[in-house]
Amino acid sequence: MEKDTRTEFEKMEAGEMFWNSDAKIGELKKHARRLADRFNATTEDEDQLRLSLLKELFGDCDDDIILLKARDEADLHLR
């Protein structure tokens, strides 16, 4: 059996099992966390900025997407 020489990022892109140890994956995770932090710092009336951040975070989404921030710990739990 031949040794798989692909990077963990390449395996991830192929939809295969991968270890979360690849430097590129780490950078992408950091970038995603920064985008999420920026989104979480917006207010509800910053529609265009919020949409721009979500499109960068998700790659693409409908312009009428609604994503609400949890106001407190109780909002984080399903009721």
C-alpha positions in Angstrom: 0.0 0.0 0.0 1.4 3.4 -1.0 1.9 6.1 1.6 -0.6 9.0 1.3 1.6 12.1 0.8 -1.2 14.6 0.7 -1.4 17.3 3.4 -4.1 17.2 6.0 -5.6 20.2 4.3 -5.8 18.3 1.0 -7.5 15.4 2.7 -10.0 17.9 4.2 -10.8 19.5 0.9 -11.4 16.0 -0.6 -13.9 15.3 2.1 -11.8 12.6 3.7 -10.8 12.0 7.3 -7.9 14.3 8.4 -6.0 15.4 11.4 -6.6 18.9 12.5 -2.8 19.5 12.6 -2.1 21.2 9.3 -0.8 24.7 9.5 -3.1 25.9 6.7 -6.1 24.5 8.6 -4.9 26.4 11.7 -4.7 29.6 9.8 -8.2 29.2 8.4 -9.6 28.5 11.8 -8.0 31.6 13.2 -9.4 33.7 10.3 -12.9 32.2 10.9 -12.7 33.0 14.6 -11.7 36.6 13.8 -14.6 36.9 11.4 -17.0 35.5 14.0 -15.7 37.9 16.6 -16.1 40.8 14.2 -19.7 39.7 13.5 -20.4 39.4 17.2 -19.2 42.9 17.7 -21.7 44.4 15.2 -25.1 45.8 16.0 -28.4 44.8 14.4 -28.5 48.0 12.3 -25.1 47.2 10.6 -26.9 45.0 8.0 -24.3 45.4 5.2 -21.3 44.8 7.4 -23.0 41.8 8.9 -23.9 40.4 5.5 -20.3 41.0 4.2 -18.8 39.2 7.2 -21.2 36.2 6.9 -20.4 35.9 3.2 -16.7 35.8 3.9 -17.2 33.3 6.7 -19.5 30.9 4.9 -18.2 31.4 1.4 -21.7 32.4 0.2 -25.1 32.9 1.6 -28.4 34.5 0.6 -28.7 38.2 1.0 -31.7 37.7 3.3 -29.9 35.5 5.8 -30.8 36.1 9.4 -28.3 35.1 12.1 -29.1 36.3 15.6 -26.6 36.6 18.4 -27.4 35.0 21.8 -28.2 37.7 24.3 -27.4 35.6 27.3 -26.7 32.0 28.3 -30.4 31.1 28.3 -30.5 31.9 24.5 -27.8 29.3 23.8 -30.0 26.4 24.9 -32.8 24.8 23.0 -36.2 25.2 24.6 
